[in-house]
């Protein structure tokens, strides 16, 4: 069983799913969960994870980064990620 569970949150998961899945591939200390919809990213589900990889652009869900942080409420580390850093 993994020591650490990480949740990847992305509104364009189809473009990044393989990247997230391969991030800790082969490392038994980590397991990866994926939130592909806004409804999958909720307080109840977050309790099962130790850290979050959070896409900074949640435009396809009609949500802001502030909306996403309200759910986390500072309970665990959040790492901001994006495939569009040049556009931020």
C-alpha positions as CSV (number, residue, x, y, z in Angstrom):
1,X,0.0,0.0,0.0
2,X,1.2,3.5,-0.9
3,X,2.4,5.8,1.8
4,X,1.2,8.9,0.0
5,X,-1.8,9.5,-2.2
6,X,-1.8,12.4,-4.7
7,X,-4.8,13.7,-6.5
8,X,-4.4,15.3,-10.0
9,X,-7.2,17.8,-10.8
10,X,-7.5,18.9,-14.4
11,X,-10.3,20.1,-16.6
12,X,-8.5,18.8,-19.7
13,X,-7.5,15.4,-18.2
14,X,-7.7,13.7,-21.6
15,X,-4.7,15.8,-22.6
16,X,-2.7,15.1,-19.5
17,X,-3.9,11.8,-18.1
18,X,-0.8,9.8,-19.2
19,X,1.6,12.5,-17.7
20,X,-0.1,12.3,-14.3
21,X,-0.3,8.5,-14.4
22,X,3.4,8.2,-15.2
23,X,4.5,10.8,-12.6
24,X,4.9,8.2,-9.8
25,X,4.9,5.1,-11.9
26,X,7.0,2.4,-10.3
27,X,7.3,4.2,-7.0
28,X,5.5,2.1,-4.4
29,X,5.3,5.0,-1.9
30,X,2.9,7.0,-4.1
31,X,-0.4,6.4,-5.7
32,X,-2.2,8.7,-8.1
33,X,-5.9,9.6,-8.2
34,X,-7.5,11.7,-11.0
35,X,-10.3,14.2,-10.8
36,X,-11.6,14.6,-14.3
37,X,-14.8,16.6,-13.4
38,X,-15.7,19.3,-10.9
39,X,-18.0,17.0,-9.1
40,X,-15.1,14.5,-8.6
41,X,-13.1,17.3,-6.9
42,X,-14.9,17.7,-3.6
43,X,-14.1,17.9,0.1
44,X,-15.3,14.3,0.8
45,X,-13.0,12.8,-1.8
46,X,-10.1,15.1,-0.8
47,X,-9.9,13.5,2.6
48,X,-8.4,10.4,1.0
49,X,-5.4,12.3,-0.5
50,X,-2.2,13.7,1.0
51,X,-1.5,16.3,-1.7
52,X,-3.1,17.8,-4.8
53,X,-1.7,18.7,-8.2
54,X,-4.1,21.4,-9.3
55,X,-4.4,22.8,-12.8
56,X,-4.4,26.6,-12.7
57,X,-6.8,26.9,-15.7
58,X,-10.2,25.4,-14.9
59,X,-12.0,27.3,-17.7
60,X,-13.7,24.2,-19.2
61,X,-15.4,23.8,-15.8
62,X,-16.3,27.4,-15.5
63,X,-14.3,27.6,-12.3
64,X,-11.5,29.8,-11.0
65,X,-8.4,28.9,-9.0
66,X,-10.0,30.6,-6.1
67,X,-13.0,28.3,-6.4
68,X,-10.7,25.3,-6.3
69,X,-8.7,26.6,-3.3
70,X,-12.0,27.0,-1.3
71,X,-12.5,23.3,-1.5
72,X,-9.0,22.5,-0.2
73,X,-9.2,25.0,2.8
74,X,-5.5,24.7,3.4
75,X,-5.8,21.1,4.6
76,X,-3.0,19.6,2.4
77,X,-0.2,20.8,0.1
78,X,-1.3,22.0,-3.4
79,X,1.1,22.1,-6.3
80,X,0.0,24.3,-9.2
81,X,0.4,22.7,-12.7
82,X,-0.5,23.8,-16.2
83,X,0.2,22.7,-19.8
84,X,-0.3,26.4,-20.7
85,X,2.2,28.2,-18.5
86,X,3.1,30.6,-21.4
87,X,-0.5,31.8,-21.5
88,X,-0.8,32.6,-17.8
